[in-house]
Amino acid sequence: MNHFHAVDGTLFCEGVALETLADRHGTPLYVYSRAAIEEAFSAYQTALAGHDHLICYAVKANSNLAVLGLLAELGAGFDIVSIGELERVLAAGGDPGKVVFSGVCKNRADMLRALQAGIHCFNVESEAELETLAAVARENDLIAPVSLRVNPDVDARTHPYIATGLKDNKFGIAIDAALPLYNRAADLPGIRPIGLDCHIGSQILAIEPFAEALDHLVRLVDQLQDQGISLQHIDVGGGLGVSYQGETVPAVADYVAALTEPLAGHNLTLILEPGRSIVANGGVLLTRVEYLKPGRHKNFALVDAAMNDLLRPALYGAWQDIVAVAPSQAEATTWDIVGPVCETGDFLGHARELALTSGDILAVMGAGAYGFTMASNYNSRPRPAEILVDLDCSHVVRERESLQQLWAGEATLPGKPR
Ligand SMILES: *Cc1c(COP(=O)(O)O)cnc(C)c1O
C-alpha cells in the first residue's frame, strides 16, 4: 500500500496532510511514514519465515533513532559501518548481538568498542584488518566472530559509484584469496570464523547478480567445509533496488526465494543487509518554492532545499519524483528545480512539468534512504528537521539544526574578538 497518497490533489502521509507539516515545522523537512517502513521490513520477515535468517538493516540508509527503534522492535538486526552507527543502534534499543560490522577501514578503537558491546560478527575486508582484529581481541581476552567479505566479481549493472562487487572496487577480498585467508583466520587466536559475506552494490533491479554472487559464496562454503572450516552463516549484503521512476523492481518474495533455494540442504543462516528497500519509499523531503525565475532558455524554480539536504541528484544524477502537495491554479510548464547552494550541480530535478506559484510546497519522493544521512552543512545551512508520521499523529524525531549548532565546538584565535 502507498502511504503517501493524494486526495483531490492534496498529498497525505498516512492521515496527515504534508502541507500542514510544512506550515507547522517549516521547510526543508523530511517526513517518514511509520507504516511504510514497517511494511517494507515485514515483507522481508514474511518471505524469510521458513528459513533461518537475520535481517540486518543497513543503518547508513536512514539512521534516525526513531527509525532504528521501530525496526529494533520488529526484531531487526543492524548492519553498521562505524562506531557512530553502533552507538545509535544501542541508543535506539537495538540488540548488539544482532549487529554485523561492515566497512573497509575499521580502526583499533572501533574494533574494541564493538567487541565489548558483543556484536554478532565483524565483516572483515582485508588480511591486514584480520591481523589487527586478532591482536585487539587477544589483548583484551576476547574472541572476534568473523566473516570475510569476498568480492565475487559480478556486475550488478548499477551506477558505477554504487557498484561494489567488481574486482577493481576497493571493497572485499578477491574470492580466490579467501580460502588461504580463512585458514589463517582459523589458526589465529582471538578470531573465530563464523560466516562469509558479500555486498555487490546498491539500487540493483535484477535478481540474477545476487543469485550469481550467492552461487560463488556457496561454492566457497563447501570448499571450506572440505577443509574442516564450517561456517554458520552466509550474508548476501543489501542492494535490492526500489522504484524511483516507475522501474520494475523484483518482489522481495522472489528475491528472497532466489537466495534461499540454493541454500537448501546447507545448514546455514541467511543474513541480509537491506537498507534502501526498507526506507526509501517511506520518506519524502518537503521544500518550499521561494522564487520563480522563468527565462528564454530555461525556467528555474528556486526552492529552499539544496544538495546539502538531499545529495543524490547532485552526486549520482539520481532521478526522484517531485510533486506538488496541494492543487495549483497555475499553468503547468517545464522547470528546473534548484536550490540556494552556490554550485551548478545543486539541483533536485531537471525539466519537470509542474504548475508552480511561489510559496508552493513540493515533495521530493523516495527520500527516506540516503537522504538525511547524506545531508551536510555546506554553505552553513542547518540540516532539516525530521518527522515520523504514525496514522494521524506526527512526531518530531529530530529538531531542525540551529544556527548556533553550526559553529558549536569552533573557536576564534585567542585574543581575537568573537
Ligand atoms: C550500503 C550497504 C548496504 C545497504 O545497501 P542498500 O542498497 O541500501 O540495500 C548493505 N551492506 C553493506 C556492506 C553496505 O555497504
The ligand as an SDF file (V2000), in Angstrom:
LIG
                    3D

 15 15  0  0  0  0  0  0  0  0999 V2000
   25.2800    0.2050    1.8030 C   0  0  0  0  0  0  0  0  0  0  0  0
   25.3890   -1.1950    2.2360 C   0  0  0  0  0  0  0  0  0  0  0  0
   24.2410   -1.9680    2.4310 C   0  0  0  0  0  0  0  0  0  0  0  0
   22.8530   -1.4720    2.1070 C   0  0  0  0  0  0  0  0  0  0  0  0
   22.6640   -1.3200    0.7400 O   0  0  0  0  0  0  0  0  0  0  0  0
   21.2040   -0.9400    0.1670 P   0  0  0  0  0  0  0  0  0  0  0  0
   21.4390   -0.7790   -1.2780 O   0  0  0  0  0  0  0  0  0  0  0  0
   20.7920    0.3240    0.8340 O   0  0  0  0  0  0  0  0  0  0  0  0
   20.3020   -2.0750    0.4870 O   0  0  0  0  0  0  0  0  0  0  0  0
   24.4090   -3.2410    2.9340 C   0  0  0  0  0  0  0  0  0  0  0  0
   25.6270   -3.7380    3.2230 N   0  0  0  0  0  0  0  0  0  0  0  0
   26.7550   -3.0260    3.0310 C   0  0  0  0  0  0  0  0  0  0  0  0
   28.0670   -3.6260    3.3760 C   0  0  0  0  0  0  0  0  0  0  0  0
   26.6800   -1.7330    2.5300 C   0  0  0  0  0  0  0  0  0  0  0  0
   27.7990   -1.0390    2.3350 O   0  0  0  0  0  0  0  0  0  0  0  0
  1  2  1  0
  2  3  1  0
  2 14  2  0
  3  4  1  0
  3 10  2  0
  4  5  1  0
  5  6  1  0
  6  7  2  0
  6  8  1  0
  6  9  1  0
 10 11  1  0
 11 12  2  0
 12 13  1  0
 12 14  1  0
 14 15  1  0
M  END
$$$$
